[in-house]
């Protein structure tokens, strides 16, 4: 089975230049535990750019968002607040993780499970082959399909937490 068959497609993102306060509000309002962090990028002259121009009649101000990191609730609490950083002025880019675990939407779920176990994470950013965010794959997505595999991941994560 491919990741695309069970992943969550609706992904809320936060801009790298947002404040921690803005990100916290979004985490609360969207009821999510982490947000992919994006920055704006301009698309070079391609068929995609021409299609956008043809569709709306002008070149859009923002043509594409690129994934630059991830931010979780724990990052805000442990990496920022506990260190005395000011939520109203500290930017997401200052505490986000740039080395994030990911898989591709056409990967087999077993491959994604391997990445989760190796990286000791509960969720993966899912990318398409153009490296754009396509979704998120979490332990709960997998558990809805395969209780044994998700149980193994949770056990490994619990053992890691007990050691820390």
Secondary structure in CASP SS format (residue, H / E / C, confidence):
PFRMAT SS
TARGET T0000
AUTHOR 0000-0000-0000
METHOD secondary structure of the structure
MODEL  1
X C 1.00
X E 1.00
X H 1.00
X H 1.00
X H 1.00
X C 1.00
X C 1.00
X E 1.00
X C 1.00
X C 1.00
X C 1.00
X C 1.00
X E 1.00
X E 1.00
X E 1.00
X C 1.00
X C 1.00
X C 1.00
X E 1.00
X H 1.00
X H 1.00
X H 1.00
X H 1.00
X H 1.00
X H 1.00
X H 1.00
X H 1.00
X H 1.00
X H 1.00
X H 1.00
X C 1.00
X C 1.00
X C 1.00
X E 1.00
X E 1.00
X E 1.00
X E 1.00
X E 1.00
X E 1.00
X E 1.00
X E 1.00
X C 1.00
X C 1.00
X C 1.00
X C 1.00
X C 1.00
X H 1.00
X H 1.00
X H 1.00
X H 1.00
X H 1.00
X H 1.00
X H 1.00
X H 1.00
X H 1.00
X H 1.00
X C 1.00
X C 1.00
X C 1.00
X C 1.00
X C 1.00
X C 1.00
X C 1.00
X E 1.00
X E 1.00
X E 1.00
X E 1.00
X E 1.00
X E 1.00
X E 1.00
X E 1.00
X E 1.00
X H 1.00
X H 1.00
X H 1.00
X H 1.00
X H 1.00
X H 1.00
X H 1.00
X H 1.00
X H 1.00
X H 1.00
X H 1.00
X C 1.00
X C 1.00
X C 1.00
X C 1.00
X C 1.00
X C 1.00
X C 1.00
X E 1.00
X H 1.00
X H 1.00
X H 1.00
X H 1.00
X C 1.00
X E 1.00
X C 1.00
X C 1.00
X C 1.00
X C 1.00
X E 1.00
X E 1.00
X E 1.00
X C 1.00
X C 1.00
X C 1.00
X E 1.00
X H 1.00
X H 1.00
X H 1.00
X H 1.00
X H 1.00
X H 1.00
X H 1.00
X H 1.00
X H 1.00
X H 1.00
X H 1.00
X C 1.00
X C 1.00
X C 1.00
X E 1.00
X E 1.00
X E 1.00
X E 1.00
X E 1.00
X C 1.00
X C 1.00
X C 1.00
X C 1.00
X C 1.00
X E 1.00
X E 1.00
X E 1.00
X E 1.00
X E 1.00
X E 1.00
X H 1.00
X H 1.00
X H 1.00
X H 1.00
X H 1.00
X C 1.00
X C 1.00
X C 1.00
X H 1.00
X H 1.00
X H 1.00
X H 1.00
X H 1.00
X H 1.00
X H 1.00
X H 1.00
X H 1.00
X H 1.00
X H 1.00
X H 1.00
X H 1.00
X H 1.00
X H 1.00
X H 1.00
X H 1.00
X C 1.00
END
